[in-house]
Structure formats: structure tokens, C-alpha cells
Amino acid sequence: MTRVHCAQPAPRVADLPHNRELSVSAVRGAAARGADVIVLPELVTSGYRLSSVAEAASVALTPDDPLFAEWGRAAPDSVVVGGFCERGAGGRLHNSAAVLDRGELVAAYRKTHLWDEEKLLFTPGSAAPPVLDTSRGRIGVLICYDLEFPELTRKLALEGADLLAVPTNWPLVPRPAGERPPEVVIAMAAARVNGVAIACCDRAGTERGTRWTEGSAVIDHEGWVRAEADESGCAEADLDLAASRTKRRTAHADLFADRRPELY
Amino acid sequence: MTRVHCAQPAPRVADLPHNRELSVSAVRGAAARGADVIVLPELVTSGYRLSSVAEAASVALTPDDPLFAEWGRAAPDSVVVGGFCERGAGGRLHNSAAVLDRGELVAAYRKTHLWDEEKLLFTPGSAAPPVLDTSRGRIGVLICYDLEFPELTRKLALEGADLLAVPTNWPLVPRPAGERPPEVVIAMAAARVNGVAIACCDRAGTERGTRWTEGSAVIDHEGWVRAEADESGCAEADLDLAASRTKRRTAHADLFADRRPELY
């Protein structure tokens, strides 16, 4: 079994020292609980409601920033996936996710589907997200709105992902009484139709008037929510990631073999 | 507003006269309630648990069968979508859906994704499902398992569907307490990420040991269930189908324009 842990803290906007401490502490806490895979929110180092390119640039990091090595030291036996504001070539800013495996940075993915006013701050990634062969399984990385493009979840599943790790910041939106957040419904469906586990790590708090859904969820390969954020702000479940490797559902049904790619 | 009605009867397997009466009665009842779009279950004329090709052939129909004209007469001002066992060229059998608009047959779609043992009876369709410009809006037609292929729901939405009409037969599968049927979760997500309404019409009863989910649902373009089957066996809601025609969600977010097709 693989212990998948989403830590859902409340970063402070544009406060790098605070968020550094907050994120390292969250990673350390998860590692102490035996987490194999630790997911942090989108933009956990910078906060989300950055008011200008200048403010975002003031808290932008490169993937070789010592902060990521700190995450690695805090969980030296785990995979860690967390969001940050990235400073790229020519000073361009990206909404990115760093991935560490056993203390080493193994990838930095730039969000390819920017939501709303993110387009005023960030340059979208030019490459599809990776599926990484880590010490804890094959992990695909998406960031927030990326998850709402079924082409992309399908692509990562077809490339062999066991688990999709999804740093998110979900602004709270209206929903009918008794319903799950719409983003969780989308994740459940993506998990079920692709036979892949999904861990979405949302954030907490209110930032410059924006409330967050606090909807972190660990979802199994059949699409069922196995853990939601509790009062401690964590969602954690032990998943059988090997179950993501068969797409056969009955003697004659197979989620992938039954596709008709010539028709779409 | 468009009144969308799913009628969820319990057909009898291989009993064409019974199912003829049942389906015509369901269509007439829906029309009397002012339904603009009426969806019947998959294979409503034949039943589902057909035990052999010979038995399926004994209740197979061609699209010019008088039964469909009866559906048309029962709802002369509506669109009707319902499933049937189709006899095609060379005696091949198909799991199909007939579509009538104002009494006239306008399409017969052959299911392209056959579930499990359906593969032992039916030949899958060789053409993607249509989006039909009907008197009641642009309607895409899928059958049951088709809905679980996000490539296909996306395709029909991109082709301009306002509503997906989905005759289904959902065998009852286990689900955690308090959860919706997994197929409904998949439909909700497909509706939300594509901004398209979806009407899934399931069936009732038990047939040769198979229980059905009785999970008919009318879902709006934001992915929320607006009606589920009640004790009368109907799910009916008035939907604003014009709302499916804009994919813009905020000043800078658009479900379709935000796609990155070059990446997938």
C-alpha cells in the first residue's frame, strides 16, 4: 500500500519566508506519519492572489532554489509534489509544480491550462505534464484547472500513470446542498474512467477576499473518495496503486482496449 | 426552457409486444406532460439480458419498423430517443438508438462502445454518434458505456451539442454509502467540463438475475443533477439549453478556448 497525503495549509500571499516554513513543516509532518507521496497546494510558496507581475516576480523561485532541497530533507524517503511561482527564461513567470523523489528534484512542470486572471501573470507551459517513474510508483502531475481537461487526464493514464498528483487552489464556488465540490466530481470521474488514483491538494484560508474550497481529496482508481481534508487540514489514505495497472473490468470489458480512437 | 423527460420502465426480455406497449405508453405519458425531449432506456424494445444471438435476432427491428412511427404519433411535437435491437445488413445485430423529431425518424445510431457480453451479440457501430439539429435543440446521442469515454462526450460538445441524450441500462454495481451511481458521477463531470446538459435514461426491474441501478438523471450544463427518477419512474426537468452555447466561465476562462489540443 502507498500512503498518499495531501497537506492543506493556508499560505500567506507574497510572504515567502512564512510559506517556506509552512510548507517545510507540512512536508515534515507528513513524512513523520509515514507518507509515501506528499502533495502540497498550487503556489504554496507564493500564495495565489498575487496582484501584479511585479509582486509575483518578487516571490518567484527557480527549481534549484534551496527551498526544494529543504522539502527533500524534510521527507528523504518520499515523493513530494508542490506548487510554486517559477521564474523562467527572460524573467517569464510560470505557475509550476516541483517534484522531489527521495530528496532530489526530478521535475518541474509548468501549468499548461491557466485559469482566468492567472493569464495576466503567468506564461503557460509549452509541454504536456510528465509521468514520472518514481520510487513510489508512476506519478503524473497536473495543476488545478489542468484536471478539467479530460484529454489530459486520459493522456497521462494512457502513458501509465498509477496516480495523478494535483496541487490545486480551488476558489469556493456555489454548489447545491449536499453536493461535493465540482472539481472533486470531475476528479472522481477522471479516476474511474481511466482507472487511475488521483490526489488533489487544495489550500485553506481566505486571501484578498477569495475563499477556498478546502476540498482536498484522495480518490482511488475506482473513483471513490477515500479521504477528504479533516480538521487538521490533511487528507490521507493508503492506496493500492498497483490496482491502477489493470484496466480490465469484466471478462469482456477493458477501459482502454474498448476505446475507439479512430472515431475521435 | 426545454422540458427533458427520462422514462424509466422495466421492459421484459425478448417480449416485443409487451415492450412495444410499454414504450409507446411511456412516450405518450411524457408528451402529455409537455415533454420536449423524451428519452427511453437502451434496448427498451428487446430487454437487455438476451441469452443468444438467435434470441436477440428474434426481437430485432429495422429503423423503418412501425414501432418507431408509433413513438412518433405518441409525441408528434417532441424529440424521442430510445434504444432498440437493430437488424442490420447481413443479419448483423446492433445495439442502437432511434431518434424521432416531430414524428419522423431522423437518425438511428449504433452504439460504438459495447459493454462486456454485448460483444457476443452485437456488432459495434462504425460511425461516431451524430449531433442532430432538431426542433428542440442540438442533440447528441450516446448509448450507456459510450458516456464513459470522455473523448466522445468532448467530441459531441465541440460539435455543438446542447444536450446529450443517453439511453442506458446500468447494472447495479457496489458503491459506498451516500454516493451517487458511478455512471451519474461520470455524467455530471462530462456535463460540467463540456458545458453541456445530459439526460441519462436508465431502466427498472430485475432481468435474469441482473438488477438495474434505476439511476436516470437529468443534468444541467453546470453538471448538477436537476432531476432523478422518482417513484413514478420518471426524471424530468426544465433546462435552459441555450446555456450550453457559451463556454465562457469568467472574463478570462473559456472551457473550449482554454484547451491545448497541440499537447494531446
Interface residues (C-beta under 8 A of the other chain):
Chain A: T112 H113 L114 W115 D116 E117 E118 K119 L120 P124 A127 A128 Y145 E148 F149 P150 E151 L152 T153 R154 K155 R175 P176 E179 P182 V185 I186 M188 A189 A190 R192 V193 E222 G223 W224 R249 T250 A251 H252 A253 L255 D258 R259 R260 P261 L263 Y264
Chain B: T112 H113 L114 W115 D116 E117 K119 L120 P124 A127 A128 Y145 E148 F149 P150 E151 L152 T153 R154 K155 R175 P176 E179 P182 V185 I186 M188 A189 A190 R192 V193 E222 G223 W224 R249 T250 A251 H252 A253 L255 D258 R259 R260 P261 L263 Y264
